[in-house]
Amino acid sequence: MRGSSHTILSAVPYTKTVSNRRICYRYDDIPPEHCSVTGSCSSEPLHLDHRISRDPIHTVWFTGWSDPVPTRGTPVTSSKIESYEIRVNEVLPGKGIHKVDYTNNFLSMKVNHTTTEMVLNLTSDKPHLYCLTLEVKDVADNVRQCRRFLLVDETTFIETHPDQPFQFTSAAQDTGFNWQTHHNDICLSWKEYFFNRFYFDNELFNGVDAAPNGLITGSYEQISGELPVSGTPYVHGIVKYMVSWKLNDRPFSPEIEVPNFLNQTLCKQLPVIDGETYVFNVRPVDIVGNTYNESRTLFIDQSVPQITEIWLEKDGYGTIVCSRQHRSVQDANDL
């Protein structure tokens, strides 16, 4: 009140009113789930058109996800899928188990629940091993993650090392490993001869660290197929060797895959007869599918030289002092 005069109003009674409203509170603490975990489908939580490719453009699918009903809940208490997000990070090359660089996203894309595929452009001037992490979130902010690995290589190829051997170890060393002087197995070795230079300098397939905080386990982790988290056996990028051979002028045999390819050797039991010639072709295949062909030739000769006539010459006249068939070199030396 201001001023010297004021008016005092009479009391106004307050009429109390009452209203009610019912609020439904739904509690959902269960993260999204993929149908492959429950056994109701055979698809993957994150499907790539290729896991190893020369093409940097890739389509990925993530169908089959749902938000399960919480424990002791009813179907209406499931909050439903809200969004899908894919983050692409590089797997860093190095010795031992590799780490994923989660500090830098090579690519990140997010879509709502109505979209179940994306097209990724992973163009780069050098090969990369990528970790693709899919994060599925429901309306209640529960999250499930899964990941897969993807190799994109547009540039590399197989070459040979001229200082490393590619030879028949069953052949005699003093013949340059070209002549086999026994009738046992034919053995060939190409240790360190074939290689992909990029993967020789950059180890990428020894296996990858587990996901941070142990959030990705079971089928949500890439534990099988190409590029598993446990690692891929290889020799400088090469994952298998195919070998074929031919006898004399006959056609080459069908190719066989070398068992225990990490040894980079092959021994084969074949008919071995003096005077025959074998040609072996080795075709390495690297992890991207690059190939290379190179052959080696082996001559079979077990028999020793034979002397049938020995001549002595005096004053321009020659005389046979020995004429004997099937005399060995050692017999001649004894003479």
C-alpha positions as CSV (number, residue, x, y, z in Angstrom):
1,M,0.0,0.0,0.0
2,R,1.3,3.4,-0.9
3,G,0.2,6.9,-0.1
4,S,-1.7,8.4,2.8
5,S,-5.0,6.8,1.9
6,H,-5.8,3.2,0.9
7,T,-8.8,0.9,0.7
8,I,-9.1,-2.3,2.6
9,L,-11.1,-4.8,0.7
10,S,-13.2,-7.3,2.4
11,A,-12.1,-10.9,2.6
12,V,-12.7,-13.2,-0.4
13,P,-13.3,-16.8,0.5
14,Y,-11.2,-19.4,-1.4
15,T,-13.1,-22.2,-2.9
16,K,-10.9,-25.3,-2.8
17,T,-10.8,-27.4,-6.0
18,V,-9.5,-30.9,-6.4
19,S,-8.3,-32.7,-9.6
20,N,-6.7,-36.0,-10.2
21,R,-4.5,-37.4,-13.0
22,R,-3.1,-40.9,-13.4
23,I,0.4,-41.2,-14.7
24,C,1.8,-44.5,-16.1
25,Y,5.5,-45.0,-15.4
26,R,7.1,-47.7,-17.6
27,Y,10.4,-49.2,-16.5
28,D,12.7,-50.6,-19.2
29,D,16.2,-51.6,-18.3
30,I,16.8,-54.3,-21.0
31,P,18.9,-53.3,-24.1
32,P,17.9,-54.1,-27.6
33,E,18.5,-57.7,-28.8
34,H,19.1,-59.3,-32.2
35,C,17.1,-62.3,-33.4
36,S,20.2,-64.4,-34.0
37,V,20.8,-64.4,-30.2
38,T,17.4,-65.9,-29.5
39,G,17.8,-68.4,-32.4
40,S,14.8,-67.0,-34.3
41,C,16.9,-65.9,-37.4
42,S,20.2,-66.7,-39.1
43,S,21.1,-63.2,-40.2
44,E,24.0,-61.2,-38.6
45,P,23.5,-58.2,-36.2
46,L,25.6,-56.2,-38.6
47,H,25.9,-57.5,-42.2
48,L,28.5,-56.2,-44.7
49,D,28.3,-56.8,-48.4
50,H,32.0,-57.7,-48.2
51,R,34.5,-57.9,-45.4
52,I,37.5,-57.8,-47.6
53,S,37.3,-55.6,-50.7
54,R,39.0,-53.4,-53.2
55,D,35.8,-51.2,-53.5
56,P,35.6,-48.4,-50.9
57,I,31.8,-48.1,-51.3
58,H,30.0,-50.5,-49.0
59,T,26.4,-51.2,-48.0
60,V,25.7,-52.5,-44.5
61,W,22.5,-53.9,-43.1
62,F,21.2,-54.2,-39.5
63,T,17.9,-55.9,-39.7
64,G,16.4,-58.2,-37.1
65,W,16.8,-55.9,-34.0
66,S,14.0,-55.6,-31.4
67,D,13.5,-54.3,-27.9
68,P,12.7,-57.2,-25.7
69,V,10.0,-57.1,-23.0
70,P,11.5,-56.4,-19.6
71,T,11.5,-59.0,-16.8
72,R,8.0,-59.2,-15.2
73,G,6.8,-56.7,-17.7
74,T,4.1,-56.8,-20.4
75,P,4.6,-56.1,-24.1
76,V,3.5,-52.5,-23.6
77,T,6.4,-51.9,-21.3
78,S,8.9,-52.4,-24.1
79,S,10.1,-48.9,-25.1
80,K,10.9,-49.9,-28.7
81,I,14.0,-49.2,-30.9
82,E,14.7,-45.5,-31.3
83,S,17.9,-45.3,-33.5
84,Y,20.9,-46.9,-35.1
85,E,24.3,-45.4,-35.3
86,I,27.4,-46.7,-37.1
87,R,30.9,-45.4,-36.2
88,V,33.9,-46.3,-38.3
89,N,37.4,-46.4,-36.6
90,E,40.7,-47.5,-37.9
91,V,42.5,-50.6,-36.5
92,L,46.1,-49.4,-35.9
93,P,48.9,-51.5,-37.4
94,G,51.7,-52.7,-35.1
95,K,53.3,-55.6,-33.4
96,G,51.2,-58.0,-31.4
97,I,47.5,-57.5,-30.7
98,H,46.1,-54.4,-32.5
99,K,44.1,-51.6,-31.0
100,V,41.2,-49.7,-32.4
101,D,41.6,-45.9,-32.5
102,Y,38.3,-45.0,-30.9
103,T,39.5,-41.4,-30.4
104,N,39.0,-40.5,-34.1
105,N,35.9,-41.5,-36.1
106,F,36.7,-42.0,-39.7
107,L,33.0,-41.9,-40.3
108,S,29.8,-41.6,-38.2
109,M,26.2,-42.0,-39.3
110,K,22.9,-42.1,-37.4
111,V,19.4,-43.0,-38.6
112,N,16.1,-43.6,-36.9
113,H,14.4,-46.9,-36.3
114,T,12.7,-47.0,-39.7
115,T,16.1,-47.3,-41.6
116,T,18.0,-50.5,-41.5
117,E,20.8,-50.0,-44.0
118,M,23.5,-47.5,-44.8
119,V,26.0,-46.9,-47.7
120,L,29.5,-46.1,-46.4
121,N,32.2,-44.3,-48.5
122,L,35.6,-45.4,-47.2
123,T,37.8,-44.0,-49.9
124,S,41.4,-43.7,-49.0
125,D,44.8,-43.5,-50.6
126,K,46.1,-46.5,-48.7
127,P,44.7,-49.8,-47.3
128,H,42.9,-49.6,-44.0
129,L,41.5,-52.2,-41.6
130,Y,38.4,-50.7,-40.2
131,C,36.3,-51.5,-37.1
132,L,32.6,-50.8,-37.7
133,T,30.6,-50.4,-34.5
134,L,26.8,-50.5,-34.6
135,E,25.0,-48.9,-31.6
136,V,21.3,-49.7,-31.3
137,K,19.4,-47.5,-28.8
138,D,15.9,-47.9,-27.5
139,V,13.6,-45.1,-26.3
140,A,14.6,-45.7,-22.7
141,D,18.3,-45.1,-23.6
142,N,19.3,-48.7,-23.2
143,V,22.1,-49.4,-25.7
144,R,23.5,-52.6,-27.4
145,Q,26.6,-52.5,-29.5
146,C,28.1,-54.9,-32.0
147,R,31.1,-54.6,-34.3
148,R,32.6,-56.1,-37.5
149,F,35.9,-55.6,-39.2
150,L,36.4,-54.5,-42.8
151,L,39.5,-54.4,-45.0
152,V,39.6,-51.9,-47.9
153,D,42.6,-52.2,-50.2
154,E,42.6,-50.6,-53.6
155,T,46.3,-50.6,-54.3
156,T,48.5,-53.5,-53.1
157,F,49.9,-56.4,-55.1
158,I,52.1,-59.5,-54.6
159,E,55.8,-59.4,-55.6
160,T,58.9,-61.5,-55.1
161,H,62.1,-61.2,-53.2
162,P,65.1,-62.1,-55.4
163,D,67.4,-62.7,-52.5
164,Q,65.1,-65.4,-51.0
165,P,65.1,-69.1,-52.2
166,F,62.4,-70.6,-54.4
167,Q,63.9,-74.0,-55.2
168,F,63.6,-77.8,-54.9
169,T,65.1,-78.7,-51.6
170,S,65.0,-82.4,-52.7
171,A,67.5,-81.6,-55.5
172,A,71.2,-81.6,-55.2
173,Q,72.7,-78.4,-54.0
174,D,75.8,-78.6,-56.3
175,T,73.4,-78.7,-59.3
176,G,71.8,-75.4,-58.4
177,F,68.8,-77.3,-56.9
178,N,67.8,-78.3,-60.5
179,W,68.7,-82.0,-60.6
180,Q,67.2,-84.6,-58.2
181,T,69.5,-87.6,-57.9
182,H,67.2,-89.9,-55.8
183,H,63.8,-91.3,-56.3
184,N,62.2,-90.0,-53.1
185,D,59.6,-87.3,-52.7
186,I,59.9,-84.0,-54.6
187,C,60.2,-81.1,-52.1
188,L,59.9,-77.5,-53.0
189,S,60.4,-74.4,-50.7
190,W,59.6,-70.7,-51.3
191,K,60.2,-69.3,-47.8
192,E,59.9,-65.5,-47.7
193,Y,60.0,-65.4,-51.6
194,F,56.4,-64.1,-52.2
195,F,55.1,-61.1,-50.3
196,N,52.7,-58.2,-50.3
197,R,54.9,-55.2,-49.5
198,F,52.3,-53.2,-47.6
199,Y,51.4,-56.1,-45.3
200,F,55.1,-56.9,-44.9
201,D,55.7,-53.4,-43.5
202,N,52.3,-53.1,-41.7
203,E,51.1,-56.0,-39.6
204,L,47.3,-55.8,-39.5
205,F,45.9,-59.3,-38.8
206,N,47.3,-60.5,-35.5
207,G,44.0,-60.0,-33.7
208,V,42.3,-57.0,-32.1
209,D,41.8,-55.9,-28.5
210,A,38.5,-56.6,-26.9
211,A,35.9,-53.8,-27.0
212,P,36.2,-51.1,-24.2
213,N,34.4,-52.0,-21.0
214,G,33.5,-55.4,-22.3
215,L,30.3,-54.2,-23.9
216,I,30.6,-56.4,-27.0
217,T,30.6,-60.1,-26.4
218,G,29.3,-63.3,-28.0
219,S,27.8,-63.1,-31.5
220,Y,27.9,-59.3,-31.2
221,E,31.6,-59.6,-31.6
222,Q,33.2,-60.8,-34.8
223,I,34.4,-64.2,-33.6
224,S,34.2,-66.1,-36.9
225,G,34.4,-65.7,-40.6
226,E,36.8,-63.4,-42.4
227,L,38.9,-61.1,-40.2
228,P,37.9,-62.5,-36.8
229,V,38.8,-60.6,-33.7
230,S,41.2,-63.5,-32.8
231,G,43.3,-62.8,-36.0
232,T,44.0,-64.2,-39.4
233,P,47.0,-66.5,-40.1
234,Y,49.1,-65.0,-43.0
235,V,52.6,-64.7,-44.5
236,H,53.2,-61.0,-45.3
237,G,49.6,-60.7,-46.5
238,I,49.4,-64.1,-48.2
239,V,46.7,-66.4,-46.9
240,K,47.2,-69.5,-49.1
241,Y,49.4,-71.1,-51.8
242,M,48.0,-73.0,-54.7
243,V,50.4,-75.5,-56.4
244,S,50.1,-77.5,-59.7
245,W,52.7,-79.5,-61.6
246,K,53.2,-81.3,-64.9
247,L,55.4,-84.2,-66.1
248,N,57.4,-83.7,-69.2
249,D,55.1,-82.3,-71.9
250,R,51.8,-83.3,-70.3
251,P,49.2,-80.7,-69.1
252,F,49.4,-79.3,-65.6
253,S,47.5,-81.1,-62.9
254,P,44.6,-79.4,-61.1
255,E,45.7,-77.0,-58.4
256,I,45.8,-78.1,-54.8
257,E,45.9,-75.8,-51.8
258,V,49.1,-76.2,-49.8
259,P,48.4,-77.6,-46.3
260,N,50.2,-75.8,-43.4
261,F,50.8,-72.9,-45.7
262,L,52.7,-71.0,-43.1
263,N,55.6,-73.4,-43.6
264,Q,55.9,-72.2,-47.3
265,T,57.0,-75.7,-48.4
266,L,55.5,-78.7,-50.1
267,C,56.6,-82.3,-50.5
268,K,54.8,-84.5,-53.0
269,Q,55.2,-88.2,-53.6
270,L,55.1,-88.6,-57.4
271,P,56.5,-91.2,-59.9
272,V,60.1,-90.4,-60.3
273,I,62.0,-92.0,-63.2
274,D,65.4,-91.1,-64.6
275,G,65.2,-88.8,-67.6
276,E,61.9,-87.2,-66.6
277,T,61.2,-83.5,-66.0
278,Y,58.8,-81.9,-63.6
279,V,57.6,-78.3,-63.7
280,F,56.0,-77.0,-60.5
281,N,53.9,-73.8,-60.5
282,V,53.2,-71.9,-57.2
283,R,50.4,-69.4,-57.1
284,P,50.2,-67.3,-53.8
285,V,46.9,-65.6,-53.0
286,D,46.9,-62.7,-50.6
287,I,44.1,-61.6,-48.3
288,V,42.7,-59.2,-50.9
289,G,42.6,-61.9,-53.6
290,N,45.7,-60.7,-55.5
291,T,47.6,-63.6,-57.2
292,Y,51.0,-64.3,-58.7
293,N,52.4,-67.2,-60.7
294,E,55.9,-68.5,-60.9
295,S,57.4,-71.9,-61.8
296,R,60.5,-74.0,-61.3
297,T,61.8,-77.0,-63.3
298,L,63.3,-80.2,-61.8
299,F,65.3,-82.8,-63.8
300,I,65.4,-86.4,-62.5
301,D,68.6,-88.4,-62.9
302,Q,69.7,-91.0,-60.4
303,S,72.1,-93.0,-62.5
304,V,75.8,-92.2,-62.3
305,P,78.0,-91.7,-65.4
306,Q,79.1,-95.0,-67.1
307,I,82.5,-95.6,-68.9
308,T,82.4,-98.0,-71.7
309,E,85.9,-97.5,-73.3
310,I,89.2,-96.1,-72.0
311,W,91.8,-95.0,-74.5
312,L,95.5,-94.5,-74.1
313,E,97.4,-92.5,-76.7
314,K,101.2,-92.7,-77.5
315,D,103.0,-91.1,-80.4
316,G,99.6,-90.3,-82.0
317,Y,98.3,-93.8,-81.8
318,G,95.3,-94.6,-79.6
319,T,94.6,-98.0,-78.1
320,I,91.6,-99.3,-76.2
321,V,92.9,-100.6,-72.9
322,C,89.5,-101.3,-71.4
323,S,86.1,-101.9,-73.0
324,R,83.5,-102.8,-70.5
325,Q,79.8,-102.0,-70.4
326,H,78.1,-100.7,-67.3
327,R,81.3,-99.7,-65.6
328,S,80.6,-97.1,-62.9
329,V,82.5,-93.9,-62.2
330,Q,84.0,-95.5,-59.1
331,D,85.2,-98.4,-61.3
332,A,86.9,-96.0,-63.6
333,N,88.5,-94.2,-60.7
334,D,89.9,-97.5,-59.4
335,L,91.6,-97.9,-62.8
